[in-house]
Amino acid sequence: MKLYIRFAMCFLVLMTLNSCGELSETRVVRLGHGLDVSHSVHKAMVKMGEDLEKISGGKMKLEIYPSQQLGTERQCLELLQIGSLDMTKVSVGTLENFAPKMKVLGLPFLFRDREHSFNVLDGPIGQNLLNEGEKYWLKGLGYYDAGSRSFYTKDRPVRTPEDLVGLKIRVMESVTAMDMVKGLGGSPTPISWGELYTALQQGVVDGAENNPPSFYLSRHYEVCKYYSLDEHTVLPDVVLVGTNLWERLSEDEKSWLKKAVDNSVVYQRKLWAESEAEALAEVQKAGVEVIRPNKELFAEEIKDSFDKYKDDKELYQLIQDIQATK
């Protein structure tokens, strides 16, 4: 009930902001996301706003609402769908519930390395997938780097897949993420990001999986003292605009917004590389044991995960196309 009331209040606030924006000569674009202001994603969005105002000659302005002020990733997507929010950033793992083909990017050990993932995302495959959500009122504009996701745990280290057996691992509301943890012997437990610290403290879950900056900035390292860099998924973030706004924009406005997003993608990826190195150094200073296991053991354990998609010819072809990308 509290969550519903919060959601309703956010809706009313945004409707008020929207009505005010319509009276202004400057088009105000409202962007909500769930990350802290110190995160590379938020910093990139600040740059996006600065560039948008400059490129448009002051005709467009970005208002940013960070730290789940307007709700979780899923709630922000729902606000985009009904036109009460203009833009957001979500993980592909969340987006796959709204744009099913996106789940291909969340398959474990799909990408060979970071360079391979960028070649796919910035090439025809990734750009086509950005349009996958349009029939669900969500248009993708670009991919932010979210690194590789790995396991972190409270009471015992994960050095092999066998170490996950019996552990409750927090995952996003993602079928592919849940299937992956099950395939490795763990028990997947969907919990919202904002509630995870307390869930770890109270033993609701034994661990979670995420990238180094998120592990560090969330302060989950205060509870979990083992971080195993198996790097099972390279799961990007997606910058989205609601089609309710996009279809109202002039061609100039679309061009200005896309240019600002493109600039922010380049900037965010640079910041991300820096923040990843910093995060690993800081959690080790705080007493976390960073483990570099044999990734092949994990990949071998779920090597048949792609086969379950053979009946979906379109998706299975997409997997093969990604694997064939240089």
N, C-alpha and C positions, 0 to 999 in steps of 0.2 A: 504493500500500500504506500509506504514512504517513497519507494522508487517511482510509483505512478504519479504521486503528487509532485515530485521533483521534475519529472518529465513534463507534466502539464504546466508547471511554472516556467520551465525553459521555453515551452511553446509560446506562452503568452508574452514573455520577454522578447522573443524573436519576432513575433508578429508586431509588437510595438515598434521595435527597431526597424522592421521592414517598412511600416507605414511612414515612419519618419524619413527613411531613406528615399522613398518615392517622391517626397516633396523637395528634395535637394537636387541641385543641378549636377552634383557629383554622384556617380553610381557607386554605392557602398556595397561591397561584396563581403558577406559574413562567413568566416571560416572557423569551425570548431574542431578541436582535436583533444586527445587524451593524455598527451605527454607534458612533462615538466618544462618550464621555460629555459632550463639549462641544457635541454636536449638539442642535438644537431638539427632535428626536424623543425623544432620551433624557431631556431636561429635562421634556418633556411626560409621559413615562412615570413619572418621579419624582413629578410632581403627581398622576398617575393613582393611584399607590400610596398617596399621602397621603390623597387623597379617598376611596379605597376603604376604607381603615382607619377613617376618620372616619364615612363614610356607614353602614358596617356595624356601627358600635359596637365595632370591634375583632374582629369575627367573620371578617373576610377580610383577607388581607395579600398584597401583591405582592412577589415576589422577582425582581429584574431582573438579567439576564446580558448585558451589552453587548459590543461590539467582537468579534463572532464567537467568543466564548468557547465557544459550543455549536455552531458551524458556520456555514456560509454560509446565505443566505436559503433556498435550495432545501433544504438539510439541515434547517433549522428547520421548514420545512413538512412534511417527511417525519417528523420527530419528533412534530409535532402529530398527524399521521395515525395514528400507532401509539400515541398516548397517553402518550409519554414526555416531552412538553413541553406546557404548557397554552396559552400565547399567544405570538404573534410579530408583527412588523411587516415586511411585504415590499413591494417595488414591484409595481405591477400588471403590469409587464413580466415578472416572475418568476412571479406568480400565474397568468398566462394559460396556463402549462404544466399547471396543475392544474385550473383552472376556465376552459375555453375561451372562453366569452362575454366574459370580462374583457378579451380582446384588443382589443375595440372601443375601449377607453379609450386604447390605445396608438397609435391611428392618427394619422399626422402631419397637423397643421393641421386637426384635427377641431373644436377649440374656438376661438371667436372671440377670447376673452380670459379673464382669471382669473375675472371675475364670472360669465361663461357657464359655466365649468367647475364652479364652486361650485353654481350653480343646478341643473346636471345631477346632480352627485354627491349633493347634499342633498335632491334631489327624488325622485319615484317611480322614475325610471330608475336612479339610483345606488343607492337603497335595495334595489331588486329584485336588482340585480347582487351586492349583498353576500351574498345567499342562494344565489348560483350555485354556491358551493363546497361546500354542505352534503352533497351526494351524494358528495363526495370527502373527507368528514370535516373540512371547514374552514368555519367560519362567520365571515363578516365582521361587524365591529361598528362600524366607522367609517373615515373617510378623513382622513389627514393630508395637509397641503399639501407637495408636493415640487417646486413651482415648474415652470419650463419647462426642458427639456433643450436644450442647444446644444453645438456642436462646439468642442473645443480640440485644438490641434496643436503639434507640436514645431518643425518646420523651415520650414513655410510657412503663411501665413495663409489662411483660407477666407473669401473675399469673395463668391464666386459658386459655384453648384453645380459648375462646371467645375474649381474648385480641389480638389475632393474626388476627382477621377478618379485612380485608381492608389494612393490612400492606404489603408492598413490601419487601420480604425477599430474600437476595442474597443466591443462592444455587450453587453448582457445576453443571457442565453439566452432570447431572445424572437424568435419568427418575424416579428412586425410590425416590430421594430427592425431585424432583418437585411434585411427587404424594403425598408425605408425607405432604408438606407444604400446598398443595391444600386441602388435607383431613382435615387439622386443621383450614382451613378458610383463610389462607394467600395467597398472590400472589407471587409465586416463580419467581425469576429473575436471570437467569444465568449471572454471571460476573466473569471475571478472577480474581484470587487472587491478582495479582499485581495492579489491577485497583480499588480494593474494597475500600481502604481508601478514595480516592477521591470521589468515588460514594456515600459513606456515608456522607462525608462532604457536598456534593452538593445536597443531598436529592434525588439522583437517586433511592436509596433504603432506607427503614426505619430501616433496621437491617440486621442481618445475623445469621448464626449458625455455631459454631465450638467449638473445645475443649479449655480448659483454657490456655495452653501454646501458642496456635496460637492466641487467643484473646489478650493475653498480649504482645507477641513478635512483633506482627503486629502493636501495638500501637492503635488498634481500640478502646481501652478503653478511648482514648482521645476524641472520638466522641460519643461513646455509653456508657451511664451511668447506664444501667440496664442489668444484666446478670442472666438469669433464667435457673437454672440447672435442666431442665426436662430430660436431658440425653436420648434423643429420639433414637439415633443410636450409636452403638459401631462399628465405621467404621475403620478398620485397614489400615495401609499403607502396600504396597507390594514392596519388593525389586525385581527388574527384570533384567534379562540379555537378550539381543537380541539373537535369535537363529543363526543369522549370525555369531556371535562370538562363541556361545556355541558349535556349530557343528565343529568349527575349533580347539577347545581345545583338548588336549590329556586327557586321563583318569586321569593322575596325576594333570594336571592343573584344571580340573573340581573339583577334590577332594579338592585341595588347596583353590579354590575360595569358594566352598560350606562351608568348615570349617570356613573360615574367615567371611562369612555371618552369619553362625550360632552363632559364638562368638559375633558378633556385635548385634544380636537380643537380647541375654541375657543382654548385656551391655546397649542397648538402653532402654529396658523395665525398668531397674533399674533407669536410668537417668530420664525416663519419669515420674515415680512416684514422684521423687523429684521435677521435674520442674512443675508438676501439682499443688502441694501444694504451691510452691513458687509463681506461677502465680496468684492463687486465693488471696493470702495474699497481693500481690503487687497491684492488680487492686482495692482491697478494700481500700488500703492506698490512692489510686489516686481518691477516691470518687465514685467508682462504687458500686451500691447496688446489692449484690449477693442474689438472691432469690432462695429459695428451695421450689418449688411448689409441690403440690400433683401430682406425676407422673401418678398415676392411671387415673386421669382425661384426660390426653393426650392419654394414651394407650387406654382408653375406646372409645375415639373419633374416632380412626382409627383401631379399633379391627377387622374390616372386611377386612383390607388391604391384608391379606394373601389369602383371598378367590378368588381374581381376578386371581390367578395363578393355580386354580384348573384344568383348561383346559390344562395346561402344566404339564403333569404327572411327568416328570422327575424333574422339579423344585419344584413342590409341595411336592414330596417325600423328596427332599433335605431339605425343610423347616421342615418337620415332623422329619427327622433324626436329625437335629440340635436341635429341641426342646426336643427330647428324650435323647440327650447326657447329661450325668451326670456331 
